Amino acid sequence: MAIIVNEEKGIFALETQNSLYQMQIGKFGHLFHMYYGEKMVPQDLSYLLFDGQANFTPYPYESNNRSDSLDFLPQEYPTSGTGDLRSVALDIENEDGTHVVDLRFKTFELMSGKYRLESLPSFFAKADEKVETLKIILFDKISNIEVELYYGVFEDRDVITRASRITNLGTASITIRKAQSLTLDFHTGQFDLIHFHGKWTMERQFERLPIRHSTHSFGSNHGVSSNRQNPGFIIADKNTTETSGACYGFNLVYSGNFTATAEQSSLELSRITLGLGDSTFSWRLVTGEAFGTPEAILSYSSQGFERISQNFHDVIRQNLSRSKFTNTSRPVLINNWEATYFDFTGEKLLDIAQSATEIGVDLLVMDDGWFANRFDDNRSLGDWYVNEEKLGMPLKDFVHKINDLGLKFGLWIEPEMVSEESELYRAHPEWALNFPHRKPLMGRNQLVLDMSKPEVIEYLFDCLTSIFDQANIEYVKWDMNRPITDWFSKDLVNGRQGELQHRYILGLYDLLERLTSRYPNVCFERCASGGARFDLGMLYYQPQIWTSDNTDAINRLKIQYGMSFFYPISSMGAHVAVSPSHSNGRITTLKTRALTAAVGTFGYELDLTKMTNDEKAEALDYTKAYKAYQKLIFSGDYYRLENPFDTECSSWQIVSKDKSESLLTFVATNVTGYPPAFYLKAKGLDKSALYLVEGQEYYGSVLMNIGIKLPKLTGVYPSVQYYIKKSKRAGKKQL
């Protein structure tokens, strides 16, 4: 069993293949977190609880022992008003204005399979998997507030999911000011925090900081999970590396505002929290109403960061992303954005499509500028009808022409936005988010539709289905190009404005659920000014996300490195763009651009009609190679070999689950004169097996302990890739 309960001692133990998570009910009914880490035999760990002097700290009234202060004890779901002065999981404002909720254990329930959440994306269990659910119910008998804590234990995946549900069973209304999905306390620990900061065109930048006697708080108040931070983060022992040491990974299945904290208390206890919300979040609950938090996921590794990453990659691919395309082949595409921007016609796109057939491309994506009067980014968002004059024909006829060339067709949309200069805004200005009596803040000359309004969702659903039903559309790129700032909706009254941020996301999820269910054969890609909404909530509905608007291959090395800690390679949109780069003017070889873009879904984003015949022939080779390796890239175990933040190179490897084949890539970001020999050590291979590398045989142990001797690399950002395949020759190779 994955869940073990000792009712007599009040112990709950959650076991995965390599980890143990343990809780225990305290003497006054508080639920304490006792342990999370390396798997061991569950036993009574109450000896770990603090029992020293706790002068000048608050403690429960019923106790005559000052060491019972909750400020010094590891709590499973800490709350406001109980004497815990650290970051709490739940802050409730009662009708009398007090902020207190004192939760004590009430009961528990064991369930086979995985719990599901209402109106929110969450991980799911397959029929043949060993997954169990524990529900623990806590209760405040004064305010009659009940909290259900849910734990989903994916035993073979080495992950645990958590969520909570708060119900007001009292006679008075309450207001939730903070409701986190995850809190984790450690009795001791000198940890580092690894988080992934960034900005537009430089997302997921790796940063490692010591957790000291202060609170590290990060998150997003942009209305999206954001390009500046990401809900995925790690805490690790000081000596943890890619391949050794203890570490814990956390992430949130949510696409809006979030908050995460990491702190060390005065007695060296460490605490992390993760959940939705920002400083303006609130949610009012009248009698009988309930509120559910988004799902958090956590995983422990005693073998360094790469094992954490592989755990997340596997569970996302197998137990989160529902698209039929998640674990199947996907088309190599050409997107016209950097080729033409808004300046295109149907004829120009057909020329690009014709050139695309010469380099093995499977699909053309028509980006922004195909609808209404959309000739720049100042107008027409919200007016979702085809500009047939610009295309020179109806959309159905245009798509037929693309299909006749042997290509599939995809379309760009940005449904959450509206332009002031649009028919929609003139008809429904009240549908745009805006503070009363004020001019709105602008972002990319556009406003944001109030996705909490059912009528907005209905309008968008009707518009988009009308377009999708017109032609053979097999791919949709869903964009979102500004942060959300003007948080006000006329529909939310009586102190409910703080609910808008979450209601927006619920409306968005509702629209995504309806569209992806109606069009299961359409491959949806997420984009938000690049990677500003790269999160687990989006991957539930869409199998891939545009990683960054920065298409420079060398900048992408760091961006994709950071992404790889939590998100599978199959989810990363990556394209071969023009050189010099539109992002920064850098000149890079076609080979390096292609090998870097092959760490993801692979496509092209440049004017193919301007490529020479030699360039097209070279591109065709890269396209063919990617298609041959795509299954391996999408399903294999990913290893980070060289860190681009610490070295003047970047290298990564993908190894099939059965260790029969591997793809190893190296990019030099600085080339020096008279360089020493460089041996690149592989990972993840079968030590005793023979492997073929460019016609030569090597034992797996040799490749992993000594490595492949790289050729002398010269020129501008040179790169090399090796396909490694297990030899058919069995037996011991003689010297």
C-alpha positions in Angstrom: 0.0 0.0 0.0 1.2 3.5 -0.8 -0.7 5.0 2.3 -0.2 3.5 5.8 -2.3 4.7 8.7 -1.7 4.0 12.4 -5.0 5.3 14.0 -3.9 4.5 17.5 -0.9 6.8 17.2 -2.4 9.2 14.7 0.3 8.6 12.1 -0.2 8.9 8.3 2.6 7.7 6.0 2.7 8.2 2.3 5.1 6.0 0.4 6.4 6.3 -3.1 9.0 4.2 -4.8 11.9 6.2 -3.2 10.4 8.6 -0.7 8.4 8.8 2.6 6.0 11.6 3.6 4.8 11.4 7.2 2.3 13.3 9.4 1.1 12.9 12.9 -1.8 14.2 15.0 -0.5 16.2 18.0 -1.9 15.9 21.6 -4.3 18.8 21.0 -5.4 17.7 17.6 -3.1 19.8 15.5 -1.7 18.0 12.4 2.1 18.1 12.4 4.4 17.4 9.4 7.0 14.9 10.6 9.1 14.0 7.7 9.6 14.0 3.9 12.6 12.5 2.3 14.4 9.2 1.6 12.2 6.2 2.0 12.5 4.3 5.3 10.4 2.1 7.5 7.6 4.4 8.9 7.7 4.7 12.7 6.7 7.1 15.4 8.7 10.2 14.9 7.2 12.3 17.6 10.6 12.5 19.3 11.6 15.0 16.6 9.1 17.6 17.9 10.5 20.6 19.7 10.6 20.3 23.5 13.0 23.0 24.6 12.4 26.4 26.1 10.0 28.6 24.2 9.8 31.7 26.3 7.9 34.8 25.0 6.1 32.8 22.4 2.3 32.1 22.3 1.1 28.6 22.9 -2.4 26.9 23.1 -4.5 27.8 26.0 -5.1 24.2 27.0 -1.4 23.6 27.3 0.7 24.1 30.4 3.9 23.6 28.4 5.4 26.5 26.6 7.2 24.2 24.1 3.8 23.6 22.6 4.0 26.9 20.8 3.0 26.3 17.2 5.6 28.8 16.1 8.2 26.1 16.8 6.4 23.1 15.6 6.2 21.7 12.0 2.7 22.1 10.9 1.0 20.4 7.9 -1.4 23.3 7.2 -0.6 26.4 9.4 -3.2 29.0 9.9 -3.5 32.6 11.1 -4.3 33.5 14.7 -2.9 30.3 16.3 0.5 31.6 17.4 2.4 30.5 14.3 4.2 33.7 13.3 5.7 32.3 10.1 4.1 32.3 6.6 0.8 30.5 6.9 -1.2 28.4 4.4 -4.6 29.7 5.4 -5.7 33.2 6.4 -9.4 33.8 7.0 -11.1 37.0 8.0 -14.2 36.2 10.1 -17.3 38.3 10.0 -16.2 40.1 13.2 -13.0 41.2 11.5 -10.7 38.7 13.3 -8.1 36.7 11.5 -8.1 33.3 13.2 -8.9 29.8 12.2 -7.8 27.0 14.6 -7.9 23.7 12.8 -7.9 20.4 14.6 -8.1 16.9 13.3 -11.6 15.6 12.7 -11.4 12.4 10.5 -9.7 10.9 7.5 -10.6 8.8 4.4 -8.6 6.5 2.2 -9.6 6.1 -1.5 -8.1 4.1 -4.3 -7.2 6.1 -7.4 -6.7 9.9 -7.7 -9.0 12.6 -6.4 -10.2 15.1 -9.0 -10.8 18.9 -8.6 -13.8 20.8 -9.7 -13.2 23.4 -12.5 -9.5 23.2 -12.2 -6.9 21.1 -14.1 -5.2 18.4 -12.1 -3.1 15.2 -12.5 -5.0 12.0 -13.2 -4.3 8.3 -12.7 -4.4 5.7 -15.4 -6.3 2.5 -14.8 -3.3 0.3 -14.4 -1.3 2.6 -12.1 -0.8 2.4 -8.3 -2.3 5.6 -7.1 -4.1 6.2 -3.9 -5.7 9.2 -2.2 -5.7 10.3 1.4 -8.2 12.9 2.6 -7.7 14.4 6.0 -10.4 16.7 7.4 -9.6 19.4 9.8 -12.2 21.5 11.7 -12.5 24.8 13.6 -15.4 24.2 16.1 -15.7 27.9 16.9 -16.1 29.3 13.4 -17.4 26.0 11.9 -14.8 26.1 9.1 -13.8 22.7 7.6 -10.7 22.1 5.6 -10.2 19.0 3.5 -6.5 18.2 2.7 -6.1 15.9 -0.3 -3.0 13.9 -1.0 -2.6 11.9 -4.2 0.3 9.4 -4.0 1.7 8.3 -7.4 3.9 5.5 -6.0 5.7 4.5 -9.2 6.2 8.1 -10.3 7.8 9.2 -7.1 5.5 12.2 -6.8 2.7 13.4 -4.4 0.0 15.9 -5.2 -1.7 18.1 -2.7 -4.8 20.3 -2.7 -7.3 21.7 -0.2 -10.9 22.5 0.0 -12.3 25.1 2.5 -16.0 25.0 3.5 -17.9 27.5 5.5 -20.3 25.5 7.7 -21.0 28.4 10.0 -23.9 30.9 10.1 -21.8 33.9 9.2 -19.9 34.8 6.0 -16.1 34.6 6.0 -13.4 35.9 3.6 -10.4 33.9 2.6 -7.4 36.2 2.4 -4.8 33.5 1.6 -5.2 29.8 0.7 -2.0 28.0 -0.3 -2.0 24.6 -1.9 1.2 23.4 -0.2 3.1 24.0 3.0 6.1 21.9 3.9 8.1 22.2 7.2 11.5 20.8 8.0 12.7 20.2 11.5 16.2 21.3 10.5 18.1 22.1 7.4 20.5 24.5 5.7 18.9 24.6 2.3 19.4 26.5 -1.0 16.5 27.8 -3.0 16.6 27.4 -6.8 14.1 29.4 -8.7 13.8 30.6 -12.3 13.5 34.4 -12.7 13.5 36.2 -16.0 11.9 38.7 -18.3 10.5 38.9 -21.8 12.8 37.1 -24.2 15.0 35.8 -21.3 12.7 33.4 -19.4 13.6 30.8 -16.8 17.0 32.1 -15.7 18.6 29.7 -13.1 19.4 31.3 -9.7 20.5 29.5 -6.6 20.2 31.3 -3.2 20.8 30.3 0.4 17.7 30.2 2.6 18.5 32.3 5.6 16.7 33.9 8.5 14.4 35.9 6.3 11.6 35.1 4.0 12.2 34.7 0.3 8.9 35.5 -1.5 8.4 35.3 -5.2 5.4 34.9 -7.5 3.4 36.7 -10.0 0.7 39.4 -10.0 0.6 39.8 -13.7 -2.5 37.7 -14.2 -0.4 34.9 -15.7 2.3 32.6 -14.2 4.7 35.1 -15.8 8.0 35.3 -17.5 9.6 37.0 -14.4 9.0 34.0 -12.1 7.7 30.5 -12.4 5.8 28.4 -9.9 8.3 25.5 -10.3 11.2 25.7 -7.8 13.6 23.5 -5.9 15.1 23.5 -2.4 18.3 21.5 -2.0 21.0 20.6 0.4 24.1 22.8 0.1 26.1 20.1 -1.7 23.4 18.9 -4.1 24.4 18.6 -7.7 22.8 17.2 -10.8 23.7 13.7 -9.8 24.0 13.6 -6.0 22.4 15.1 -2.9 19.0 15.6 -1.6 16.5 18.0 -3.2 12.8 18.7 -3.3 10.9 19.9 -6.4 7.6 21.8 -6.2 5.2 23.1 -8.8 1.6 24.4 -9.1 -1.1 23.3 -11.6 -2.2 26.9 -12.2 -1.9 29.6 -14.8 -2.6 32.8 -12.9 -1.2 34.8 -10.0 0.7 32.7 -7.5 2.9 33.2 -4.4 5.7 31.0 -3.1 7.8 31.5 0.0 10.9 30.0 1.6 12.1 30.9 5.0 14.2 29.8 8.0 12.9 30.5 11.5 14.8 31.6 14.6 15.3 27.9 15.6 16.5 26.9 12.2 13.2 25.3 11.0 12.6 25.8 7.3 9.2 26.3 5.7 8.1 26.6 2.1 4.6 27.5 0.8 3.1 27.6 -2.6 -0.3 28.5 -3.9 -2.5 31.0 -5.8 -2.9 34.6 -5.0 -1.2 37.9 -4.4 -1.7 40.8 -2.0 -5.1 41.7 -3.4 -6.6 38.2 -3.5 -9.7 37.4 -1.4 -12.7 35.1 -1.7 -16.0 35.5 0.1 -17.7 32.3 1.4 -21.3 32.5 2.6 -22.8 29.7 4.6 -22.5 26.3 2.9 -20.1 27.5 0.2 -16.7 25.9 -0.5 -13.5 27.0 -2.1 -10.9 24.7 -3.7 -7.3 25.5 -4.2 -5.3 24.6 -7.3 -3.2 21.4 -7.1 0.4 21.4 -6.1 2.9 18.6 -6.9 6.1 17.7 -5.1 8.9 15.2 -5.6 11.9 14.2 -3.6 15.3 13.0 -4.9 18.4 11.7 -3.1 20.2 11.6 -6.4 20.3 15.2 -7.4 18.4 17.5 -9.7 18.3 15.3 -12.8 16.1 12.7 -11.0 13.7 15.4 -9.9 13.5 16.6 -13.5 12.9 13.2 -14.9 10.1 12.6 -12.3 8.4 15.7 -13.4 8.9 15.1 -17.1 7.4 11.6 -16.8 4.3 12.5 -14.7 3.5 15.5 -16.9 3.7 13.4 -20.1 1.7 10.5 -18.7 -0.6 12.0 -16.0 -1.3 15.6 -16.8 -1.3 16.6 -20.5 -4.5 15.1 -22.0 -3.9 16.0 -25.7 -3.7 13.0 -28.1 -0.5 14.7 -29.4 1.4 14.6 -26.0 3.0 11.2 -26.6 2.7 11.0 -30.4 4.6 12.6 -33.3 3.9 16.2 -34.1 4.4 18.1 -37.3 7.4 20.2 -38.2 6.0 23.6 -38.9 6.8 26.9 -40.5 5.4 30.0 -38.7 5.3 33.2 -40.8 5.6 35.7 -37.9 9.4 36.6 -38.2 9.2 36.1 -41.9 6.5 38.7 -42.6 5.1 40.1 -39.3 1.8 41.8 -40.3 3.0 42.4 -43.9 1.7 39.4 -45.8 -0.9 38.3 -48.4 -2.3 35.0 -49.2 0.1 34.8 -52.2 3.1 35.5 -50.0 2.2 32.7 -47.6 1.6 30.3 -50.4 5.2 31.1 -51.7 6.5 30.4 -48.2 4.5 27.2 -48.1 5.9 26.0 -51.4 9.4 26.6 -50.1 8.5 24.7 -47.0 7.8 21.6 -49.0 11.4 21.6 -50.1 12.8 21.3 -46.6 10.4 18.6 -45.3 8.0 20.9 -43.3 4.6 19.4 -42.5 2.5 22.4 -41.5 2.1 26.2 -42.1 1.0 28.4 -39.2 -0.6 31.7 -40.3 0.2 34.1 -37.5 -1.2 37.5 -36.4 -2.8 39.7 -39.1 -5.3 37.4 -40.9 -8.5 38.8 -39.5 -10.6 42.0 -39.7 -8.6 45.2 -40.2 -5.5 43.8 -38.5 -2.5 45.4 -40.2 -0.6 46.3 -37.0 -1.0 45.7 -33.3 -3.2 48.8 -32.7 -6.5 47.4 -33.9 -9.1 44.7 -34.4 -8.4 42.2 -31.6 -11.8 40.8 -30.7 -13.1 41.0 -34.3 -12.7 37.3 -35.1 -13.6 37.1 -38.8 -11.4 36.4 -41.8 -10.0 39.2 -43.9 -10.7 37.6 -47.2 -9.4 40.6 -49.1 -6.0 40.2 -47.5 -5.9 36.4 -48.2 -7.4 36.9 -51.7 -9.9 34.2 -51.0 -12.1 32.6 -48.3 -10.2 30.8 -45.6 -11.6 27.5 -46.7 -10.1 28.0 -50.2 -6.8 29.2 -48.8 -6.5 26.1 -46.6 -7.3 23.9 -49.5 -4.4 25.4 -51.4 -2.1 24.8 -48.5 -3.3 21.2 -48.2 -2.9 20.7 -51.9 0.8 21.4 -51.4 0.9 18.5 -48.9 0.9 20.7 -45.8 -1.4 20.9 -42.8 -2.7 24.3 -41.7 -2.6 26.1 -38.4 -3.9 29.5 -37.2 -2.8 32.1 -34.6 -5.4 33.6 -32.2 -5.4 35.9 -29.2 -8.9 35.6 -27.8 -8.4 37.1 -24.3 -7.6 40.5 -25.7 -9.6 43.4 -27.3 -8.4 46.5 -29.1 -10.1 49.9 -28.4 -10.2 50.3 -32.2 -12.5 47.3 -32.8 -16.1 46.5 -33.5 -16.3 44.4 -30.3 -15.0 47.2 -28.0 -17.4 49.7 -29.6 -20.3 47.3 -28.9 -19.2 46.1 -25.5 -16.7 48.4 -23.7 -18.0 47.0 -20.4 -16.4 43.6 -21.4 -12.9 45.0 -21.0 -11.2 45.1 -17.6 -10.9 48.7 -16.4 -11.0 50.6 -13.1 -14.1 52.8 -12.8 -13.7 56.6 -13.7 -10.1 56.0 -15.0 -8.4 55.6 -18.3 -7.1 52.0 -18.7 -3.4 51.1 -18.6 -2.4 49.9 -22.1 -0.2 47.0 -23.0 0.7 46.5 -26.7 -2.1 48.9 -27.4 -4.7 46.4 -26.2 -7.0 45.7 -23.3 -8.0 42.5 -21.6 -11.5 40.9 -21.8 -13.2 40.0 -18.6 -13.0 36.3 -18.7 -15.0 36.0 -15.5 -18.1 37.0 -17.5 -20.1 34.0 -18.9 -21.2 36.2 -21.9 -17.6 36.8 -22.8 -16.8 33.1 -22.8 -19.9 32.4 -24.9 -18.9 35.1 -27.4 -15.4 33.7 -27.8 -16.6 30.2 -28.0 -19.0 31.1 -30.8 -16.5 33.1 -32.7 -13.7 30.5 -32.5 -15.8 27.5 -33.4 -17.2 29.5 -36.4 -13.6 30.0 -37.6 -12.4 26.5 -36.8 -15.4 25.0 -38.6 -14.7 26.9 -41.8 -11.7 25.0 -42.9 -9.4 22.1 -42.2 -7.5 23.7 -39.3 -5.2 21.2 -37.5 -3.1 23.5 -35.3 -4.0 26.5 -33.2 -1.4 28.9 -31.6 -3.2 30.6 -28.6 -1.4 33.8 -27.7 -1.7 36.3 -24.8 0.4 39.4 -25.1 0.1 41.7 -22.1 0.1 41.4 -18.3 -3.3 42.0 -16.6 -3.4 45.2 -14.5 -6.8 46.8 -14.4 -8.5 44.3 -12.0 -12.1 45.5 -11.8 -15.3 43.8 -12.9 -18.7 45.5 -12.5 -20.2 42.1 -11.9 -18.3 41.6 -8.6 -20.0 43.5 -5.8 -20.2 43.4 -2.0 -16.4 43.1 -1.4 -15.8 40.5 -4.1 -13.3 42.3 -6.3 -10.5 40.2 -4.9 -12.0 37.2 -6.5 -11.6 38.5 -10.0 -8.0 37.2 -10.6 -9.1 33.6 -9.9 -12.5 33.9 -11.6 -10.6 35.0 -14.7 -8.5 31.9 -14.7 -11.6 29.7 -14.1 -13.3 31.3 -17.1 -10.2 30.7 -19.2 -10.1 27.1 -18.2 -13.8 26.7 -19.0 -13.2 28.0 -22.5 -10.1 25.8 -23.0 -12.0 22.7 -21.8 -14.8 23.3 -24.2 -12.6 24.0 -27.2 -10.1 21.2 -26.7 -12.9 18.7 -26.1 -14.7 19.8 -29.2 -11.5 19.7 -31.3 -9.5 16.7 -30.1 -7.7 16.4 -33.4 -6.4 20.0 -33.3 -2.9 20.4 -31.8 -3.1 23.5 -29.5 0.0 25.5 -28.7 0.1 28.0 -25.8 1.9 31.3 -26.2 2.0 34.4 -23.9 4.5 36.9 -25.1 6.7 33.9 -25.4 7.0 31.9 -22.1 4.9 34.1 -19.8 2.3 31.3 -19.2 4.5 28.2 -19.3 2.9 26.3 -16.5 1.3 23.0 -15.6 -2.2 24.4 -15.9 -1.7 25.1 -19.6 -0.1 21.8 -20.2 -3.2 20.1 -19.0 -5.1 21.4 -22.0 -2.3 22.0 -24.5 0.7 19.7 -25.2 3.2 22.4 -26.0 4.0 26.0 -25.2 6.1 28.6 -27.1 9.1 28.7 -24.9 10.2 32.3 -25.6 9.9 35.0 -28.2 13.7 35.0 -28.3 14.7 32.8 -31.2 18.4 33.4 -30.9 20.0 30.0 -30.5 22.6 31.0 -28.0 20.2 32.8 -25.7 17.9 29.8 -26.0 20.6 27.6 -24.5 20.0 29.2 -21.1 16.2 29.6 -21.5 15.8 25.9 -22.4 18.2 24.8 -19.7 16.0 26.5 -17.1 12.8 25.1 -18.6 14.2 21.6 -18.5 14.2 21.4 -14.7 10.4 21.0 -14.6 9.0 20.8 -18.1 9.5 17.9 -20.6 11.3 18.6 -23.9 8.1 17.6 -25.8 6.4 20.7 -24.3 8.9 23.3 -25.5 8.2 25.1 -28.7 11.5 25.8 -30.5 12.1 27.2 -34.0 15.0 27.8 -36.4 15.0 31.5 -37.0 17.0 33.8 -39.4 20.6 34.8 -38.8 21.4 37.6 -37.8 18.8 37.1 -35.2 15.8 39.4 -34.9 16.1 39.1 -31.2 19.7 40.5 -30.7 21.4 40.6 -34.1 23.6 37.6 -33.4 25.0 35.6 -36.3 24.8 31.8 -35.8 25.2 28.9 -38.1 22.2 27.0 -39.4 23.5 23.9 -37.8 23.6 25.4 -34.3 20.2 26.9 -34.8 18.8 23.6 -35.9 20.4 21.5 -33.1 19.2 24.0 -30.5 15.7 24.0 -31.9 15.7 20.2 -31.9 15.4 20.4 -28.1 11.6 20.8 -28.4 8.9 20.6 -30.9 11.0 22.0 -33.8 9.9 24.3 -36.6 11.1 27.2 -38.7 10.4 30.9 -38.3 12.0 32.8 -41.2 11.3 33.6 -44.8 12.0 30.4 -46.5 11.8 32.0 -50.0 15.0 33.8 -49.2 17.0 30.7 -48.5 19.6 29.6 -51.0 19.4 26.1 -52.5 22.3 25.0 -50.4 20.6 26.3 -47.3 17.4 24.5 -48.2 19.3 21.2 -48.7 21.0 21.6 -45.3 17.7 22.4 -43.7 16.1 19.4 -45.2 18.8 17.2 -43.6 18.0 18.7 -40.2 14.3 18.2 -40.7 14.8 14.6 -41.6 17.1 14.0 -38.7 14.6 15.6 -36.2 11.7 13.5 -37.5 13.9 10.4 -37.1 14.8 11.3 -33.6 11.5 12.9 -32.5 10.1 9.8 -30.6 13.4 9.6 -28.7 13.4 13.3 -27.9 9.8 13.3 -26.7 9.9 10.1 -24.6 13.5 9.7 -23.4 15.1 10.7 -20.2 16.7 14.1 -20.3 20.2 14.8 -18.9 21.9 18.2 -18.5 25.6 17.7 -19.1 27.1 21.2 -19.3 25.6 24.2 -17.5 25.5 27.3 -19.8 25.4 29.5 -16.7 28.7 28.2 -15.4 30.7 27.3 -18.5 31.3 28.5 -22.0 29.3 25.7 -23.5 26.1 23.9 -23.2 25.4 20.2 -23.6 22.5 17.8 -23.1 21.6 14.2 -23.7 18.4 12.3 -24.2 18.4 8.5 -23.5 15.6 6.1 -24.4 13.9 4.4 -21.5 15.4 1.0 -22.5 18.9 2.6 -22.9 19.1 1.3 -26.5 19.7 4.7 -28.1 20.7 8.3 -27.2 21.1 11.7 -28.7 23.9 13.9 -27.3 24.4 17.6 -28.3 27.1 20.1 -27.6 27.3 23.8 -28.4 30.3 26.0 -27.7 29.5 29.5 -26.7 33.2 30.6 -26.7 36.0 29.3 -28.8 39.6 29.9 -27.8 42.8 29.4 -29.7 44.9 26.3 -29.1 42.2 24.6 -26.9 42.9 21.4 -24.9 41.2 18.2 -25.8 37.6 18.0 -24.4 36.0 14.7 -23.4 32.2 14.9 -23.0 30.9 12.3 -20.5 27.6 10.7 -21.3 24.9 9.7 -18.8 22.1 7.2 -18.5 23.6 4.4 -20.7 23.9 0.7 -19.9 27.4 0.3 -18.4 28.0 -3.2 -19.7 26.6 -2.7 -23.2 28.5 -1.8 -26.4 27.4 1.3 -28.2 28.1 2.6 -31.7 29.2 6.2 -32.0 30.0 7.3 -35.6 31.0 3.8 -36.5 33.2 3.1 -33.4 32.2 0.8 -30.6 32.5 1.9 -26.9 31.2 0.4 -23.7 28.6 2.4 -21.9 30.9 2.6 -18.9 33.7 4.1 -21.1 31.3 6.7 -22.6 30.1 7.7 -19.1 33.5 7.6 -17.2 35.8 8.9 -19.9 33.6 10.3 -22.6 33.5 11.1 -26.2 36.5 13.1 -27.5 35.1 16.1 -29.2 36.6 17.4 -32.5 38.4 20.7 -32.5 35.5 23.2 -32.8 36.2 26.4 -34.6 34.1 29.3 -36.0 31.0 31.0 -34.8 29.2 29.1 -32.0 30.1 25.7 -33.4 28.1 22.6 -32.4 28.2 18.8 -32.7 25.6 16.1 -32.2 26.1 12.4 -31.7 23.6 9.6 -32.2 24.5 6.7 -29.9 22.9 3.3 -30.5 23.4 0.0 -28.7 25.4 -2.4 -30.8 23.8 -5.6 -32.1 27.0 -7.4 -31.2 26.6 -9.2 -27.9 29.3 -10.6 -25.6 32.4 -9.1 -24.1 34.6 -7.1 -26.5 38.2 -8.3 -26.4 41.1 -5.8 -26.2 
